[in-house]
Amino acid sequence: MKQPAAVPMIALTRSQDNVEAINKALRNAGHPVHVTWLPDARDLGDALTQASAEMLMLFADEAIVDLASAMDFRARFAPDVPVLVVRERLDEDAIAQALALGAQDAVTLTNVPRLQLVVGRELRTYRLDRALSSTLASAREYKKQLQHIVEGSTDAIAQVQEGIIVDANPAWLALFGYSNADEVVGTPLMDAFDPDDHAAIKGALVACMQGKWSGHTLHASALVVSGHTPSLEFQLVRAEFDGEPCVQVVVPARVSDAGEYQRKLEEAMQSDPATGFMHRRYFVDKLRERLAQPARGGVRFLAYGEADKYEAVHEELGVLAGEDFLTDFARLLKEQVQPGDLAGRFGGHGFMMLIERGNTQDVEAWAEHVVHKVASEVFQAGSKSLTTTCTIGLGPVPPEVQSPEGPANDAWRAHRQGREAGGNRVQLLEHTGMMLRLQDQDRAWVQQIRAALTENRFRLVQQPIASLVGDDLGMFDVLVRMLDAKGQEVLPSAFLPAAERNDLMKSIDRWVIGASMAFCAARKPGALFVRLSQDTLADPTLAAWLASQLKSTRIDAARIVFQVREEAVAQQLKEAVALRQALQKRGFRFAIEGFGLGRDTERLLGHLKPEFVKIHGALMQGLSADQEKQARVKTLVELARDCRAVTIGERVQDANTMAVLWQLGVEFIQGYFVNAPEEVVIG
């Protein structure tokens, strides 16, 4: 007779005797259990994420953790898992307190019959809820699968359970070069993809099994039998196989129609056949078109890259093998270019790219990632293999610049400077012709900003902050836009630098705060994140002004989360602590943004104890394939968790990055992958 599977449970207690008592009592009642003993509350978040527990037992009298904190962890990482509070003595007040905190009940180990009954009841309820959710999810997935069949899909599909391929269709076998299913069934899915992509795939698998992955597309390099590494786009779908939950990994078939053929024909005519990059002439035309349109947000840079010492490599390999090397080098560069970027071949062996990111640090982080990837790659050139390095030169494209000549020259000159300094680096010109005209530009901007403040020509935009661990809480990041005299929108990257240099930030900040409070009064969001500049951080009159604003708007102050950048806090820690205390006294919440690149992040957290920590967007650049960055983000998550701060990943731009953040325990994300900013009709 088949024995019932052991019930996975977590017991947060200092004493192993308590674990053995639970085991004995429940086994005697016909509930074989596998109890994960947790003597340290700091491991609770990881245990809830990894142990797939069906019950959590908290021993309240040991003071190992504050009950409210433990329930908060449960709500974040495993909101459906039932909780029992265990006490030495029990009365109705103790039971009521446990229920008020969100636990299912309170028990003692001395009243074994009641313990057995309560555990049995809660396990039945939990399993019924899970079965219902699974049934509904299965019905939805079966409908999707039926739709695939009706449409005559030839997608490549593998069924994956606990990371292992348990079935693969003929299209999957053909895609990866297998002759029959026996060669792939029973092997880890990860064996089919480049190790640099494993973190993203693992995170997406976990999210999909939890029902929190909806149609996002991942990108990864496949490892096929022939030895090639094609870049694939694929999707994950929660399904069932042989009555057990699984994840379908689906590589969509290429749909060809007249429009698709026309697009591919145009791309082929415009692209260099060896490297896949646009020919110079077509690239420049596309570049002019793009620069004529406002950036969607953040900053623009032109990046120019070449392999270091290419002439020597070419001399050593010969003409034909040298072109093979350049093709492989271009393949690696192209894999780092994100959707929306432009890339073209310049000259014999140079490449130019238009990069749009959140800020200059993000661009530099992206370029550093490219340099690192090139240095760690083994390139193939005919029958030979070799390693090399590269240098990336960066030229900023100011918002008012629509001609690519100046930024392109700056990028090329920066590249030459980097090569002369030894190569294998990212180089940004310290002084450019455009920067020398900064003072004249500032004078014009100051007039426009003051006029906009006087004429109320500012607008708010809001960017949603999405949850990775549960329901969205209605949280938004607030950004500011200025309208020029003709009513055209001006992005903050255009006018805020001039405002910062000319003592106008305090006035802009107060406009944003006032408009944000008005929005909270009208719409009542869960949280509105409002930036404070370095000037406002040191403004001694801010607290009193906020008090008067609160009195007039009568909003719940907790709806406003004031956020300050880490570097500003580090430079003005005394002022930041004083402001944090003043805000806390009035009920506002506090966040550190751009977190994780400073020298003493742990000390800042200890001093400020923010409710939220926003992990720097620069750490998102190349995160899915960079183990060092992944380790850094994991450390930041643990630091934030220790001080009970909620973590938010900044400027997330693709599904691979989101999947890795899921794996690392980040709780919320924001960025263009989530949603572009939307206008708030206030002001």
PyMOL commands that set and color helices and strands:
alter all, ss='L'
color gray80, all
select helices_A, chain A and resi 16-28+41-50+60-62+67-77+92-101+112-150+170-176+181-183+189-192+195-209+258-270+280-291+310-317+319-336+360-376+405-420+433-436+438-454+492-501+505-523+534-537+542-553+557-559+566-571+573-585+601-608+617-620+623-625+627-642+655-664
alter helices_A, ss='H'
color red, helices_A
select strands_A, chain A and resi 7-12+33-38+55-59+83-86+105-107+156-161+164-168+217-221+231-241+244-251+299-307+342-346+350-357+379-381+384-386+390-397+426-428+458-467+475-483+489-490+527-531+560-565+589-595+612-615+646-649+668-669+678-680
alter strands_A, ss='S'
color yellow, strands_A
deselect
rebuild
show_as cartoon
